[in-house]
């Protein structure tokens, strides 16, 4: 364990950030899973913008890589377009 006061504070802060990032990442993964499970184009289109917003926020904060975010959005867009046919 750290001995300096500032290092102890940094450990506390990083633990809080880690928990927050884990929660947001898990929430987004669940939203992506739910979106992929939808079978109608209207329902999927309605929740698509919210899921994309969550993905963009994770990428902006560095929780996930920007290329991973782009790949996720691309695959979800393909899924929605296939439902519209």
The first five atom37 places (N, CA, C, CB, O) and aatype in JSON, in Angstrom:
{
  "aatype": [20, 20, 20, 20, 20, 20, 20, 20, 20, 20, 20, 20, 20, 20, 20, 20, 20, 20, 20, 20, 20, 20, 20, 20, 20, 20, 20, 20, 20, 20, 20, 20, 20, 20, 20, 20, 20, 20, 20, 20, 20, 20, 20, 20, 20, 20, 20, 20, 20, 20, 20, 20, 20, 20, 20, 20, 20, 20, 20, 20, 20, 20, 20, 20, 20, 20, 20, 20, 20, 20, 20, 20, 20, 20, 20, 20, 20, 20, 20, 20, 20, 20, 20, 20, 20],
  "atom_mask": [
    [1, 1, 1, 1, 1],
    [1, 1, 1, 1, 1],
    [1, 1, 1, 1, 1],
    [1, 1, 1, 1, 1],
    [1, 1, 1, 1, 1],
    [1, 1, 1, 1, 1],
    [1, 1, 1, 1, 1],
    [1, 1, 1, 1, 1],
    [1, 1, 1, 1, 1],
    [1, 1, 1, 1, 1],
    [1, 1, 1, 1, 1],
    [1, 1, 1, 1, 1],
    [1, 1, 1, 1, 1],
    [1, 1, 1, 1, 1],
    [1, 1, 1, 1, 1],
    [1, 1, 1, 1, 1],
    [1, 1, 1, 1, 1],
    [1, 1, 1, 1, 1],
    [1, 1, 1, 1, 1],
    [1, 1, 1, 1, 1],
    [1, 1, 1, 1, 1],
    [1, 1, 1, 1, 1],
    [1, 1, 1, 1, 1],
    [1, 1, 1, 1, 1],
    [1, 1, 1, 1, 1],
    [1, 1, 1, 1, 1],
    [1, 1, 1, 1, 1],
    [1, 1, 1, 1, 1],
    [1, 1, 1, 1, 1],
    [1, 1, 1, 1, 1],
    [1, 1, 1, 1, 1],
    [1, 1, 1, 1, 1],
    [1, 1, 1, 1, 1],
    [1, 1, 1, 1, 1],
    [1, 1, 1, 1, 1],
    [1, 1, 1, 1, 1],
    [1, 1, 1, 1, 1],
    [1, 1, 1, 1, 1],
    [1, 1, 1, 1, 1],
    [1, 1, 1, 1, 1],
    [1, 1, 1, 1, 1],
    [1, 1, 1, 1, 1],
    [1, 1, 1, 1, 1],
    [1, 1, 1, 1, 1],
    [1, 1, 1, 1, 1],
    [1, 1, 1, 1, 1],
    [1, 1, 1, 1, 1],
    [1, 1, 1, 1, 1],
    [1, 1, 1, 1, 1],
    [1, 1, 1, 1, 1],
    [1, 1, 1, 1, 1],
    [1, 1, 1, 1, 1],
    [1, 1, 1, 1, 1],
    [1, 1, 1, 1, 1],
    [1, 1, 1, 1, 1],
    [1, 1, 1, 1, 1],
    [1, 1, 1, 1, 1],
    [1, 1, 1, 1, 1],
    [1, 1, 1, 1, 1],
    [1, 1, 1, 1, 1],
    [1, 1, 1, 1, 1],
    [1, 1, 1, 1, 1],
    [1, 1, 1, 1, 1],
    [1, 1, 1, 1, 1],
    [1, 1, 1, 1, 1],
    [1, 1, 1, 1, 1],
    [1, 1, 1, 1, 1],
    [1, 1, 1, 1, 1],
    [1, 1, 1, 1, 1],
    [1, 1, 1, 1, 1],
    [1, 1, 1, 1, 1],
    [1, 1, 1, 1, 1],
    [1, 1, 1, 1, 1],
    [1, 1, 1, 1, 1],
    [1, 1, 1, 1, 1],
    [1, 1, 1, 1, 1],
    [1, 1, 1, 1, 1],
    [1, 1, 1, 1, 1],
    [1, 1, 1, 1, 1],
    [1, 1, 1, 1, 1],
    [1, 1, 1, 1, 1],
    [1, 1, 1, 1, 1],
    [1, 1, 1, 1, 1],
    [1, 1, 1, 1, 1],
    [1, 1, 1, 1, 1]
  ],
  "atom_positions": [
    [[0.85, -1.19, 0.0], [0.0, 0.0, 0.0], [0.88, 1.24, 0.0], [-0.96, 0.01, 1.22], [2.01, 1.21, 0.48]],
    [[0.35, 2.3, -0.54], [1.09, 3.55, -0.67], [1.31, 4.2, 0.69], [0.35, 4.5, -1.6], [0.53, 4.0, 1.62]],
    [[2.37, 4.97, 0.8], [2.7, 5.64, 2.04], [2.47, 7.15, 1.99], [4.12, 5.37, 2.41], [2.23, 7.77, 3.02]],
    [[2.53, 7.72, 0.81], [2.35, 9.16, 0.68], [0.87, 9.5, 0.6], [3.08, 9.69, -0.55], [0.05, 8.75, 0.07]],
    [[0.56, 10.67, 1.15], [-0.83, 11.1, 1.21], [-1.43, 11.25, -0.2], [-0.94, 12.42, 1.97], [-2.56, 10.83, -0.44]],
    [[-0.68, 11.83, -1.1], [-1.17, 12.06, -2.46], [-1.35, 10.72, -3.19], [-0.2, 12.97, -3.24], [-2.28, 10.57, -3.99]],
    [[-0.47, 9.77, -2.92], [-0.58, 8.47, -3.57], [-1.8, 7.71, -3.07], [0.7, 7.65, -3.33], [-2.47, 7.02, -3.83]],
    [[-2.09, 7.84, -1.78], [-3.28, 7.2, -1.24], [-4.54, 7.79, -1.87], [-3.33, 7.37, 0.29], [-5.49, 7.07, -2.18]],
    [[-4.53, 9.11, -2.05], [-5.67, 9.76, -2.68], [-5.8, 9.28, -4.13], [-5.52, 11.29, -2.64], [-6.91, 9.03, -4.6]],
    [[-4.7, 9.15, -4.82], [-4.73, 8.69, -6.21], [-5.29, 7.27, -6.31], [-3.32, 8.74, -6.83], [-6.01, 6.95, -7.25]],
    [[-4.96, 6.43, -5.34], [-5.48, 5.07, -5.32], [-7.0, 5.09, -5.14], [-4.82, 4.25, -4.18], [-7.72, 4.35, -5.8]],
    [[-7.47, 5.95, -4.24], [-8.92, 6.08, -4.04], [-9.61, 6.58, -5.29], [-9.21, 7.03, -2.87], [-10.66, 6.06, -5.68]],
    [[-9.03, 7.58, -5.94], [-9.63, 8.15, -7.14], [-9.66, 7.13, -8.27], [-8.88, 9.39, -7.57], [-10.66, 7.02, -8.99]],
    [[-8.57, 6.41, -8.44], [-8.53, 5.44, -9.54], [-9.51, 4.3, -9.29], [-7.11, 4.88, -9.71], [-10.07, 3.74, -10.25]],
    [[-9.74, 3.94, -8.04], [-10.72, 2.9, -7.73], [-12.13, 3.38, -8.09], [-10.65, 2.52, -6.23], [-12.93, 2.62, -8.63]],
    [[-12.43, 4.65, -7.79], [-13.74, 5.2, -8.14], [-13.92, 5.25, -9.66], [-13.9, 6.61, -7.55], [-14.98, 4.9, -10.18]],
    [[-12.87, 5.68, -10.36], [-12.94, 5.76, -11.82], [-13.13, 4.37, -12.41], [-11.68, 6.41, -12.39], [-13.9, 4.2, -13.36]],
    [[-12.43, 3.4, -11.87], [-12.53, 2.03, -12.38], [-13.94, 1.49, -12.23], [-11.54, 1.12, -11.66], [-14.47, 0.89, -13.16]],
    [[-14.54, 1.7, -11.07], [-15.91, 1.24, -10.84], [-16.89, 1.93, -11.78], [-16.31, 1.48, -9.38], [-17.79, 1.29, -12.32]],
    [[-16.71, 3.23, -11.97], [-17.58, 3.98, -12.86], [-17.43, 3.48, -14.29], [-17.27, 5.48, -12.79], [-18.43, 3.29, -14.99]],
    [[-16.2, 3.26, -14.73], [-15.96, 2.78, -16.09], [-16.53, 1.37, -16.29], [-14.46, 2.78, -16.4], [-17.09, 1.08, -17.34]],
    [[-16.39, 0.51, -15.29], [-16.93, -0.84, -15.38], [-18.44, -0.8, -15.5], [-16.51, -1.67, -14.16], [-19.03, -1.54, -16.29]],
    [[-19.08, 0.05, -14.7], [-20.53, 0.17, -14.74], [-21.0, 0.66, -16.11], [-21.03, 1.12, -13.64], [-21.9, 0.08, -16.7]],
    [[-20.38, 1.73, -16.6], [-20.79, 2.29, -17.89], [-20.52, 1.31, -19.02], [-20.07, 3.6, -18.15], [-21.32, 1.2, -19.95]],
    [[-19.39, 0.61, -18.96], [-19.08, -0.37, -20.0], [-20.07, -1.51, -20.01], [-17.68, -0.91, -19.81], [-20.51, -1.94, -21.07]],
    [[-20.43, -2.01, -18.84], [-21.38, -3.11, -18.73], [-22.76, -2.67, -19.21], [-21.45, -3.62, -17.29], [-23.46, -3.43, -19.89]],
    [[-23.16, -1.46, -18.84], [-24.45, -0.94, -19.26], [-24.52, -0.83, -20.78], [-24.72, 0.43, -18.61], [-25.54, -1.17, -21.38]],
    [[-23.44, -0.37, -21.38], [-23.41, -0.24, -22.83], [-23.42, -1.61, -23.5], [-22.17, 0.55, -23.27], [-24.1, -1.8, -24.5]],
    [[-22.67, -2.55, -22.96], [-22.67, -3.91, -23.53], [-24.06, -4.53, -23.48], [-21.67, -4.8, -22.8], [-24.49, -5.2, -24.42]],
    [[-24.77, -4.3, -22.37], [-26.14, -4.81, -22.26], [-27.06, -4.14, -23.27], [-26.67, -4.59, -20.84], [-27.92, -4.8, -23.86]],
    [[-26.88, -2.84, -23.48], [-27.7, -2.12, -24.44], [-27.44, -2.63, -25.86], [-27.44, -0.61, -24.36], [-28.37, -2.77, -26.65]],
    [[-26.18, -2.9, -26.18], [-25.83, -3.43, -27.5], [-26.45, -4.82, -27.68], [-24.28, -3.5, -27.69], [-26.99, -5.13, -28.74]],
    [[-26.36, -5.64, -26.65], [-26.95, -6.99, -26.7], [-28.45, -6.91, -26.91], [-26.63, -7.76, -25.41], [-29.01, -7.66, -27.72]],
    [[-29.11, -6.02, -26.19], [-30.56, -5.87, -26.34], [-30.93, -5.36, -27.73], [-31.1, -4.92, -25.27], [-31.94, -5.78, -28.3]],
    [[-30.12, -4.45, -28.26], [-30.39, -3.93, -29.6], [-30.24, -5.02, -30.65], [-29.45, -2.77, -29.92], [-31.04, -5.1, -31.59]],
    [[-29.24, -5.86, -30.5], [-29.04, -6.96, -31.45], [-30.16, -7.99, -31.37], [-27.7, -7.63, -31.2], [-30.43, -8.69, -32.34]],
    [[-30.81, -8.08, -30.22], [-31.87, -9.07, -30.04], [-33.21, -8.62, -30.63], [-32.04, -9.36, -28.57], [-34.12, -9.43, -30.8]],
    [[-33.32, -7.34, -30.94], [-34.58, -6.83, -31.49], [-34.83, -7.39, -32.89], [-34.58, -5.29, -31.53], [-33.89, -7.65, -33.64]],
    [[-36.11, -7.58, -33.21], [-36.45, -8.2, -34.49], [-37.19, -7.27, -35.44], [-37.28, -9.42, -34.26], [-37.35, -7.6, -36.61]],
    [[-37.64, -6.11, -34.96], [-38.32, -5.17, -35.84], [-37.46, -3.94, -36.07], [-39.69, -4.77, -35.25], [-36.76, -3.47, -35.17]],
    [[-37.51, -3.42, -37.29], [-36.67, -2.28, -37.65], [-37.05, -1.02, -36.88], [-36.76, -2.02, -39.15], [-36.19, -0.21, -36.54]],
    [[-38.34, -0.84, -36.61], [-38.78, 0.36, -35.91], [-38.24, 0.42, -34.48], [-40.31, 0.42, -35.88], [-37.75, 1.45, -34.04]],
    [[-38.33, -0.7, -33.78], [-37.81, -0.75, -32.41], [-36.3, -0.55, -32.4], [-38.17, -2.09, -31.75], [-35.77, 0.16, -31.55]],
    [[-35.63, -1.18, -33.34], [-34.17, -1.07, -33.4], [-33.74, 0.35, -33.7], [-33.61, -2.03, -34.45], [-32.79, 0.85, -33.1]],
    [[-34.42, 0.99, -34.62], [-34.07, 2.37, -34.98], [-34.3, 3.31, -33.81], [-34.88, 2.83, -36.2], [-33.55, 4.27, -33.62]],
    [[-35.32, 3.05, -33.04], [-35.64, 3.91, -31.9], [-34.55, 3.86, -30.83], [-36.98, 3.5, -31.29], [-34.23, 4.9, -30.25]],
    [[-33.99, 2.7, -30.57], [-32.97, 2.6, -29.53], [-31.55, 2.75, -30.06], [-33.11, 1.28, -28.81], [-30.6, 2.82, -29.28]],
    [[-31.4, 2.8, -31.38], [-30.07, 2.88, -31.98], [-29.32, 4.14, -31.57], [-30.18, 2.83, -33.49], [-28.14, 4.07, -31.22]],
    [[-30.0, 5.3, -31.61], [-29.31, 6.55, -31.3], [-28.83, 6.59, -29.86], [-30.22, 7.73, -31.58], [-27.76, 7.14, -29.57]],
    [[-29.6, 6.04, -28.94], [-29.18, 6.02, -27.54], [-27.96, 5.13, -27.34], [-30.33, 5.53, -26.65], [-27.06, 5.47, -26.59]],
    [[-27.94, 3.99, -28.02], [-26.81, 3.07, -27.89], [-25.56, 3.68, -28.51], [-27.12, 1.72, -28.56], [-24.47, 3.57, -27.94]],
    [[-25.7, 4.32, -29.66], [-24.56, 4.96, -30.3], [-24.01, 6.07, -29.41], [-24.95, 5.52, -31.68], [-22.79, 6.26, -29.33]],
    [[-24.88, 6.8, -28.76], [-24.45, 7.85, -27.84], [-23.63, 7.27, -26.7], [-25.67, 8.62, -27.29], [-22.6, 7.83, -26.32]],
    [[-24.08, 6.15, -26.14], [-23.34, 5.51, -25.06], [-21.96, 5.05, -25.54], [-24.13, 4.31, -24.5], [-20.96, 5.23, -24.84]],
    [[-21.91, 4.47, -26.73], [-20.65, 3.99, -27.29], [-19.69, 5.16, -27.5], [-20.88, 3.25, -28.63], [-18.5, 5.06, -27.17]],
    [[-20.2, 6.27, -28.05], [-19.35, 7.44, -28.28], [-18.8, 8.02, -26.98], [-20.15, 8.52, -29.03], [-17.65, 8.44, -26.92]],
    [[-19.62, 8.02, -25.94], [-19.15, 8.52, -24.65], [-18.02, 7.66, -24.09], [-20.32, 8.57, -23.65], [-17.05, 8.18, -23.54]],
    [[-18.16, 6.33, -24.23], [-17.09, 5.45, -23.75], [-15.8, 5.67, -24.52], [-17.52, 3.98, -23.87], [-14.72, 5.66, -23.94]],
    [[-15.92, 5.88, -25.82], [-14.73, 6.11, -26.64], [-14.09, 7.45, -26.3], [-15.09, 6.06, -28.14], [-12.86, 7.57, -26.25]],
    [[-14.91, 8.45, -26.06], [-14.4, 9.78, -25.74], [-13.63, 9.76, -24.42], [-15.55, 10.79, -25.66], [-12.6, 10.43, -24.28]],
    [[-14.12, 9.0, -23.46], [-13.48, 8.93, -22.15], [-12.31, 7.95, -22.12], [-14.49, 8.55, -21.11], [-11.58, 7.89, -21.14]],
    [[-12.14, 7.19, -23.2], [-11.02, 6.26, -23.25], [-11.31, 4.91, -22.61], [-9.85, 6.86, -22.59], [-10.39, 4.13, -22.4]],
    [[-12.57, 4.63, -22.31], [-12.92, 3.34, -21.72], [-12.77, 2.24, -22.77], [-14.36, 3.37, -21.16], [-12.29, 1.15, -22.48]],
    [[-13.19, 2.56, -24.0], [-12.95, 1.66, -25.12], [-12.2, 2.43, -26.2], [-14.3, 1.07, -25.67], [-12.25, 3.66, -26.23]],
    [[-11.53, 1.73, -27.07], [-10.76, 2.36, -28.14], [-11.7, 2.94, -29.19], [-9.78, 1.35, -28.79], [-12.79, 2.41, -29.41]],
    [[-11.28, 4.02, -29.83], [-12.15, 4.67, -30.82], [-12.45, 3.75, -32.0], [-11.51, 5.96, -31.32], [-13.54, 3.83, -32.57]],
    [[-11.51, 2.88, -32.37], [-11.77, 1.96, -33.47], [-12.78, 0.9, -33.08], [-10.47, 1.3, -33.93], [-13.6, 0.48, -33.9]],
    [[-12.73, 0.46, -31.83], [-13.73, -0.5, -31.35], [-15.11, 0.13, -31.38], [-13.38, -0.98, -29.93], [-16.09, -0.52, -31.76]],
    [[-15.19, 1.39, -30.98], [-16.47, 2.1, -31.02], [-16.98, 2.18, -32.45], [-16.34, 3.51, -30.41], [-18.16, 1.96, -32.71]],
    [[-16.1, 2.49, -33.36], [-16.48, 2.59, -34.76], [-16.95, 1.24, -35.3], [-15.32, 3.1, -35.6], [-17.94, 1.18, -36.03]],
    [[-16.25, 0.18, -34.95], [-16.64, -1.15, -35.39], [-17.99, -1.56, -34.83], [-15.57, -2.17, -34.99], [-18.81, -2.16, -35.53]],
    [[-18.23, -1.24, -33.56], [-19.52, -1.55, -32.95], [-20.66, -0.82, -33.66], [-19.51, -1.19, -31.47], [-21.68, -1.42, -33.99]],
    [[-20.46, 0.47, -33.89], [-21.51, 1.25, -34.55], [-21.77, 0.73, -35.96], [-21.12, 2.73, -34.59], [-22.91, 0.68, -36.42]],
    [[-20.71, 0.35, -36.65], [-20.85, -0.15, -38.01], [-21.63, -1.46, -38.02], [-19.47, -0.36, -38.65], [-22.53, -1.64, -38.84]],
    [[-21.31, -2.37, -37.13], [-22.0, -3.65, -37.11], [-23.46, -3.49, -36.71], [-21.31, -4.62, -36.15], [-24.33, -4.19, -37.22]],
    [[-23.74, -2.55, -35.79], [-25.13, -2.3, -35.4], [-25.92, -1.68, -36.55], [-25.18, -1.38, -34.17], [-27.09, -1.99, -36.74]],
    [[-25.28, -0.8, -37.31], [-25.94, -0.2, -38.46], [-26.29, -1.26, -39.49], [-25.06, 0.89, -39.09], [-27.38, -1.25, -40.06]],
    [[-25.35, -2.18, -39.74], [-25.62, -3.28, -40.68], [-26.79, -4.12, -40.2], [-24.38, -4.15, -40.86], [-27.64, -4.54, -41.0]],
    [[-26.84, -4.38, -38.9], [-27.91, -5.19, -38.33], [-29.27, -4.52, -38.54], [-27.66, -5.43, -36.84], [-30.24, -5.17, -38.91]],
    [[-29.32, -3.22, -38.3], [-30.58, -2.48, -38.45], [-31.01, -2.44, -39.91], [-30.44, -1.05, -37.89], [-32.2, -2.57, -40.23]],
    [[-30.05, -2.25, -40.8], [-30.38, -2.2, -42.23], [-30.88, -3.56, -42.72], [-29.16, -1.76, -43.06], [-31.74, -3.63, -43.59]],
    [[-30.35, -4.64, -42.15], [-30.83, -5.96, -42.56], [-32.26, -6.22, -42.05], [-29.87, -7.04, -42.04], [-33.02, -6.96, -42.68]],
    [[-32.61, -5.6, -40.93], [-33.98, -5.75, -40.41], [-34.97, -4.98, -41.27], [-34.06, -5.27, -38.95], [-36.14, -5.36, -41.37]],
    [[-34.53, -3.9, -41.89], [-35.44, -3.06, -42.68], [-35.87, -3.72, -43.98], [-34.78, -1.74, -42.98], [-36.87, -3.31, -44.58]],
    [[-35.14, -4.73, -44.41], [-35.47, -5.39, -45.69], [-36.7, -6.24, -45.6], [-34.32, -6.24, -46.16], [-37.1, -6.85, -46.59]]
  ]
}
